[in-house]
Amino acid sequence: RIKQLGPVSYVFPGATHTRFEHNLGVYELTRRICDIFAKKYPSIIPGDGLWDDDNRLLVECAGLLHDIGHGPYSHTFEHLFGTNHEKIGQKIIKDPNTEINKALKQVAPNFPEQVASVIAKTYPNPQVVKMISSQADADRMDYLQRDAYFTGVNYGRFDLSHILRVIRPYQGGICFTNNGMHAVEDYIVSRYQMYQQVYFHRVGRSMEVILDHLLMRAKYIYQHPNDFEPDFTPHMLMPFFNGKFTLDDYLALDDG
């Protein structure tokens, strides 16, 4: 119940897709890239710069969980309450009390820490990190196409099948072969246009400002109890107004 594009749905009514759907999409793209690497570029000797498929489960789990820490209205909420979705995501994965941590520990005792390190970009294998977080990664490839589809615009579309044909691993991460240059350029231009026309749309940004001001006003009223008698107390937001929230407080929130 956390929309991928937050208040942008006020501009593009179809943009009601969620972070959950996007995470599934990133997992699927990651799985496909792993298949390509395992088939075309398998590592033969350690350190040859090719793909070691033992990393598959780790990178797929990181793709599935990379946005798990996003709160309601994502970046608007972060700016006001000083939260960080990447750090909270790592906390959700590493906290022994969460269902996700318990599931990941069934793989290995240190598996949650490994998944969190991929999201934190500290995992030692750059191929694994850059498949999830780089200039041309599974995350961006999914959200561009998904956001274009649900907003109904053409800007975010690019030749994904061609990109996947020319993607390859190397010692320092992930790159693309020469004959895919135009497909990669098209992807970069698509991303630029999506920011100009969708993500930074003036009405969407205005709605973010209004939401920001509403939350600021609520916080101000809470901090001045002698001046106001509110008809309604937003109990779920109280820990954030106090600046003393727990992981459970954060997980209880959604866009509603």
N, C-alpha and C positions, 0 to 999 in steps of 0.2 A: 504493500500500500504506500509505496514511495515512488512518485513519478520520476521518470528519467530526466525530463526537461522542466520540472517544477512549474512555475507560473507561465511558461511558454504556451501551455494549453489554452490560455486566454486569447492567444493570437491564432494558434493553429488548433482548432477543437479536436482534431484527431490525435494529437500528441498526448495520449493518456497511457502510453506504454510505460512499463515500470523498470526500475533497477534490476529486479529479479529476471525479467525477460532478457535484458542486456547481458547479465552475467551468464545466463544459459548460452547466449549467442557467442560470447567470448570463449566459453568452454568448447563449444563446437568448432569454432575456427582454430583454436589451439590444437584440438584433436586432429583436425585435417592437416595442419602444418606438421605436426609430429609424424603423421602417416607419410607425408611427402619426404621429410628428412630421413625417416627410417628406410624408405624404399630407395631413394636416390643418393643420399649422402651418409650412409652408415659409417660410424667410426670403426676403423680397422685396428689401429694401434693407439694406445692412450696418448693424448696430446697432439693428435693429427689435425685438430681443428674441425673435425666432422661431428656428426650428431651421435651422442650416446643415448640410446633409447631407454636406458635405466632412469633417465630424468623425466620420462613421460608422465607418470602419475603425479609427480610433484608439480610440473608446469600446468597440467590440466586442473589440478586442485587450486592452484594459484589463480588461474583464469576464472574458475567458477566463483572464487571467494574474493576477488580483487576489490570489489565495491561493497563488501559486506558491512563496512563501517559507515556508509552514507546515512545521515539522519534525514528528517523531514525537510523538504525544500533545499536539501543539500547545501550549496555554497552560501545561500542567504542566511541559513541557520548558523553556519560556521562563523561567518563574519561577526554576527551579533554575540554569540556565546563563547567564542574562542575555541571551538572544538576543531578537531582535525580528523577527517574521515579515514585517512590512511593509518594514523596512529590508533584510532579506536578499532579499526578493522583488525589490526595486528593484536590488539588487546583481546578482542572477541575470540580470535583463533587460539591465543595462548592461554587464556583464562581456563583453569581446570574445571570450572563449574559450568561452562557452556556445552550445549549439545554438540556443537561443531568440534570443539576440542576433543571431546570423548570419541567422536567418530574418527577423527584424524589419528588419534593415538592407537587405534586398532591396526594401523599400518606399521607404526614404530613409535616408541616413546618420544623420540625427538622430532617426529614428523610435523607436528604443529609449528614448532620453532622454524623448521626448514621452509614451510609454506609462508610463514610470516616474513622470513628473511627475503624471499623472492619479491613480496609486495613492498618491503622496505628497500629493495634494490641493493641488499648487502650480500646476497647469495653469491658464492665465488664463481659460478659458471655464468658468464655474461650472455650466453645464448639463451639460457632459461629466463633470465631477467628481461632481456630485450624482446622476447616473444610476447611478454605481457606489457612491458613499458618501454617504449622507444618512440621515435618519430613515425615509424610505420609498423605498428604492432597489432595484435589481435583485438585489443581494446578499441583503438581508434577505427580500425576497419569495420568492426561491428557497429559502433554507435553512429558512424557516418551514414551507413546504408540504412540502419534501423530508423534513425531520426528522419532521414529523407523520406522513407516510406510512410511513416506515421504522420508527418507534417504535410505530405503531399507535394513536396517540392522536388525538383530534379537536380538541385545543386550537389547533393551528397553522393550521387551515383558515380561509380567508377568501375573499371573492368576487374572485378575481384578474381575471376577465373584466370585471367592473364597474370595478375600479381602472384597468384599461388603457383603458376607455372614457372616463374622466374625467381622465386624466393629460395635462398640457400643459406646454410650456416657457414661461418668461418671462425677462426680462432677468437676474434674479439667480439663476436655477436652474430648478427643476422644481416645479410645484404641481398642485393638483387643482381642478376646477371645483366650484361649490357643490352641484350635484345629486349629487356623489359623497361628500358628507360622512359619511354613515352607513357606506359601504363602507370608508372610511379609518379611521373609529372602530373598526369591527369588526377591521380589520387590527392596529390598535394594541393592542386588548384581547387578540387572539390571541397577539401577541408577548409581552405581559406574562404570560399564562397558560403559555406554553411555558417561560419562564424559571422560573416557580414550580414547574411540574410535571415538567419534563424536564431542562433545563440545570442547575438547582440541586437536583435530586433528591438526597436525603440519602445514598443508597447510591452514586450516581455521584460525589458529592463525597468520600465516604469512600474510594472506589477511587483517586481522584486523590491523596488524602493518603497512602495506602499506597504508591502508585507514587513519589510524591515522597520518602517516607522510604527506599524501596529505593535510589533513585538517590543520595540523600544518604549512605546507609550505604556504598554502593559507592565514592563519592568519598572518604569518610573512610578506608576501608581502603586505597585507593590512596595517600593522603597519609601513611599510617603503615605503611610497608613492613616496619619492624623488628618490629612487633607482630603481624603477620598473615602467614600463608602461604596465599593463596587458591589454590583448585584450578583456577580458571579466570580468565583475563585478558580483560576486555572491550576488545579493541584498538580497536574503532570508537569507544568512548567516551573513550579516553585523551586525545585532543586537547581535549575539553571539560572533562575534569578538570584539564588543564593551563591551560585558558583561552587556548589558542593553536590555534584551529581554522581551517582554510581552507574555502573554498566547496565544494571537492570532498569534504572530510570531512563537511560538513553534508548534502550531496546524497546521500551514501552511506547515510544513516540512513533507516529507516522504522519503523513500529510494531513489526515483528518484531525 
